[in-house]
Amino acid sequence: MAQASAIQYEPLKVGINTVIRTLKNS
């Protein structure tokens, strides 16, 4: 169950990091 949650949250973390980078660059 922990592994499934990690797999689900990984794309979420990547998406959040991408948004933060975009905000910092602008």
C-alpha positions as protocol buffer text, in pm:
chain_id: "A"
residue {
  index: 1
  type: MET
  ca { x: 0 y: 0 z: 0 }
}
residue {
  index: 2
  type: ALA
  ca { x: 284 y: 239 z: 83 }
}
residue {
  index: 3
  type: GLN
  ca { x: 443 y: 169 z: -255 }
}
residue {
  index: 4
  type: ALA
  ca { x: 118 y: 238 z: -441 }
}
residue {
  index: 5
  type: SER
  ca { x: 83 y: 571 z: -258 }
}
residue {
  index: 6
  type: ALA
  ca { x: 441 y: 665 z: -342 }
}
residue {
  index: 7
  type: ILE
  ca { x: 378 y: 590 z: -710 }
}
residue {
  index: 8
  type: GLN
  ca { x: 64 y: 805 z: -701 }
}
residue {
  index: 9
  type: TYR
  ca { x: 231 y: 1099 z: -530 }
}
residue {
  index: 10
  type: GLU
  ca { x: 548 y: 1097 z: -744 }
}
residue {
  index: 11
  type: PRO
  ca { x: 383 y: 1267 z: -1047 }
}
residue {
  index: 12
  type: LEU
  ca { x: 216 y: 1511 z: -807 }
}
residue {
  index: 13
  type: LYS
  ca { x: 555 y: 1613 z: -663 }
}
residue {
  index: 14
  type: VAL
  ca { x: 698 y: 1652 z: -1012 }
}
residue {
  index: 15
  type: GLY
  ca { x: 401 y: 1867 z: -1114 }
}
residue {
  index: 16
  type: ILE
  ca { x: 435 y: 2089 z: -807 }
}
residue {
  index: 17
  type: ASN
  ca { x: 810 y: 2127 z: -864 }
}
residue {
  index: 18
  type: THR
  ca { x: 742 y: 2225 z: -1226 }
}
residue {
  index: 19
  type: VAL
  ca { x: 492 y: 2492 z: -1117 }
}
residue {
  index: 20
  type: ILE
  ca { x: 737 y: 2632 z: -860 }
}
residue {
  index: 21
  type: ARG
  ca { x: 1014 y: 2648 z: -1121 }
}
residue {
  index: 22
  type: THR
  ca { x: 784 y: 2825 z: -1366 }
}
residue {
  index: 23
  type: LEU
  ca { x: 686 y: 3083 z: -1103 }
}
residue {
  index: 24
  type: LYS
  ca { x: 1051 y: 3144 z: -1007 }
}
residue {
  index: 25
  type: ASN
  ca { x: 1156 y: 3186 z: -1371 }
}
residue {
  index: 26
  type: SER
  ca { x: 884 y: 3438 z: -1452 }
}
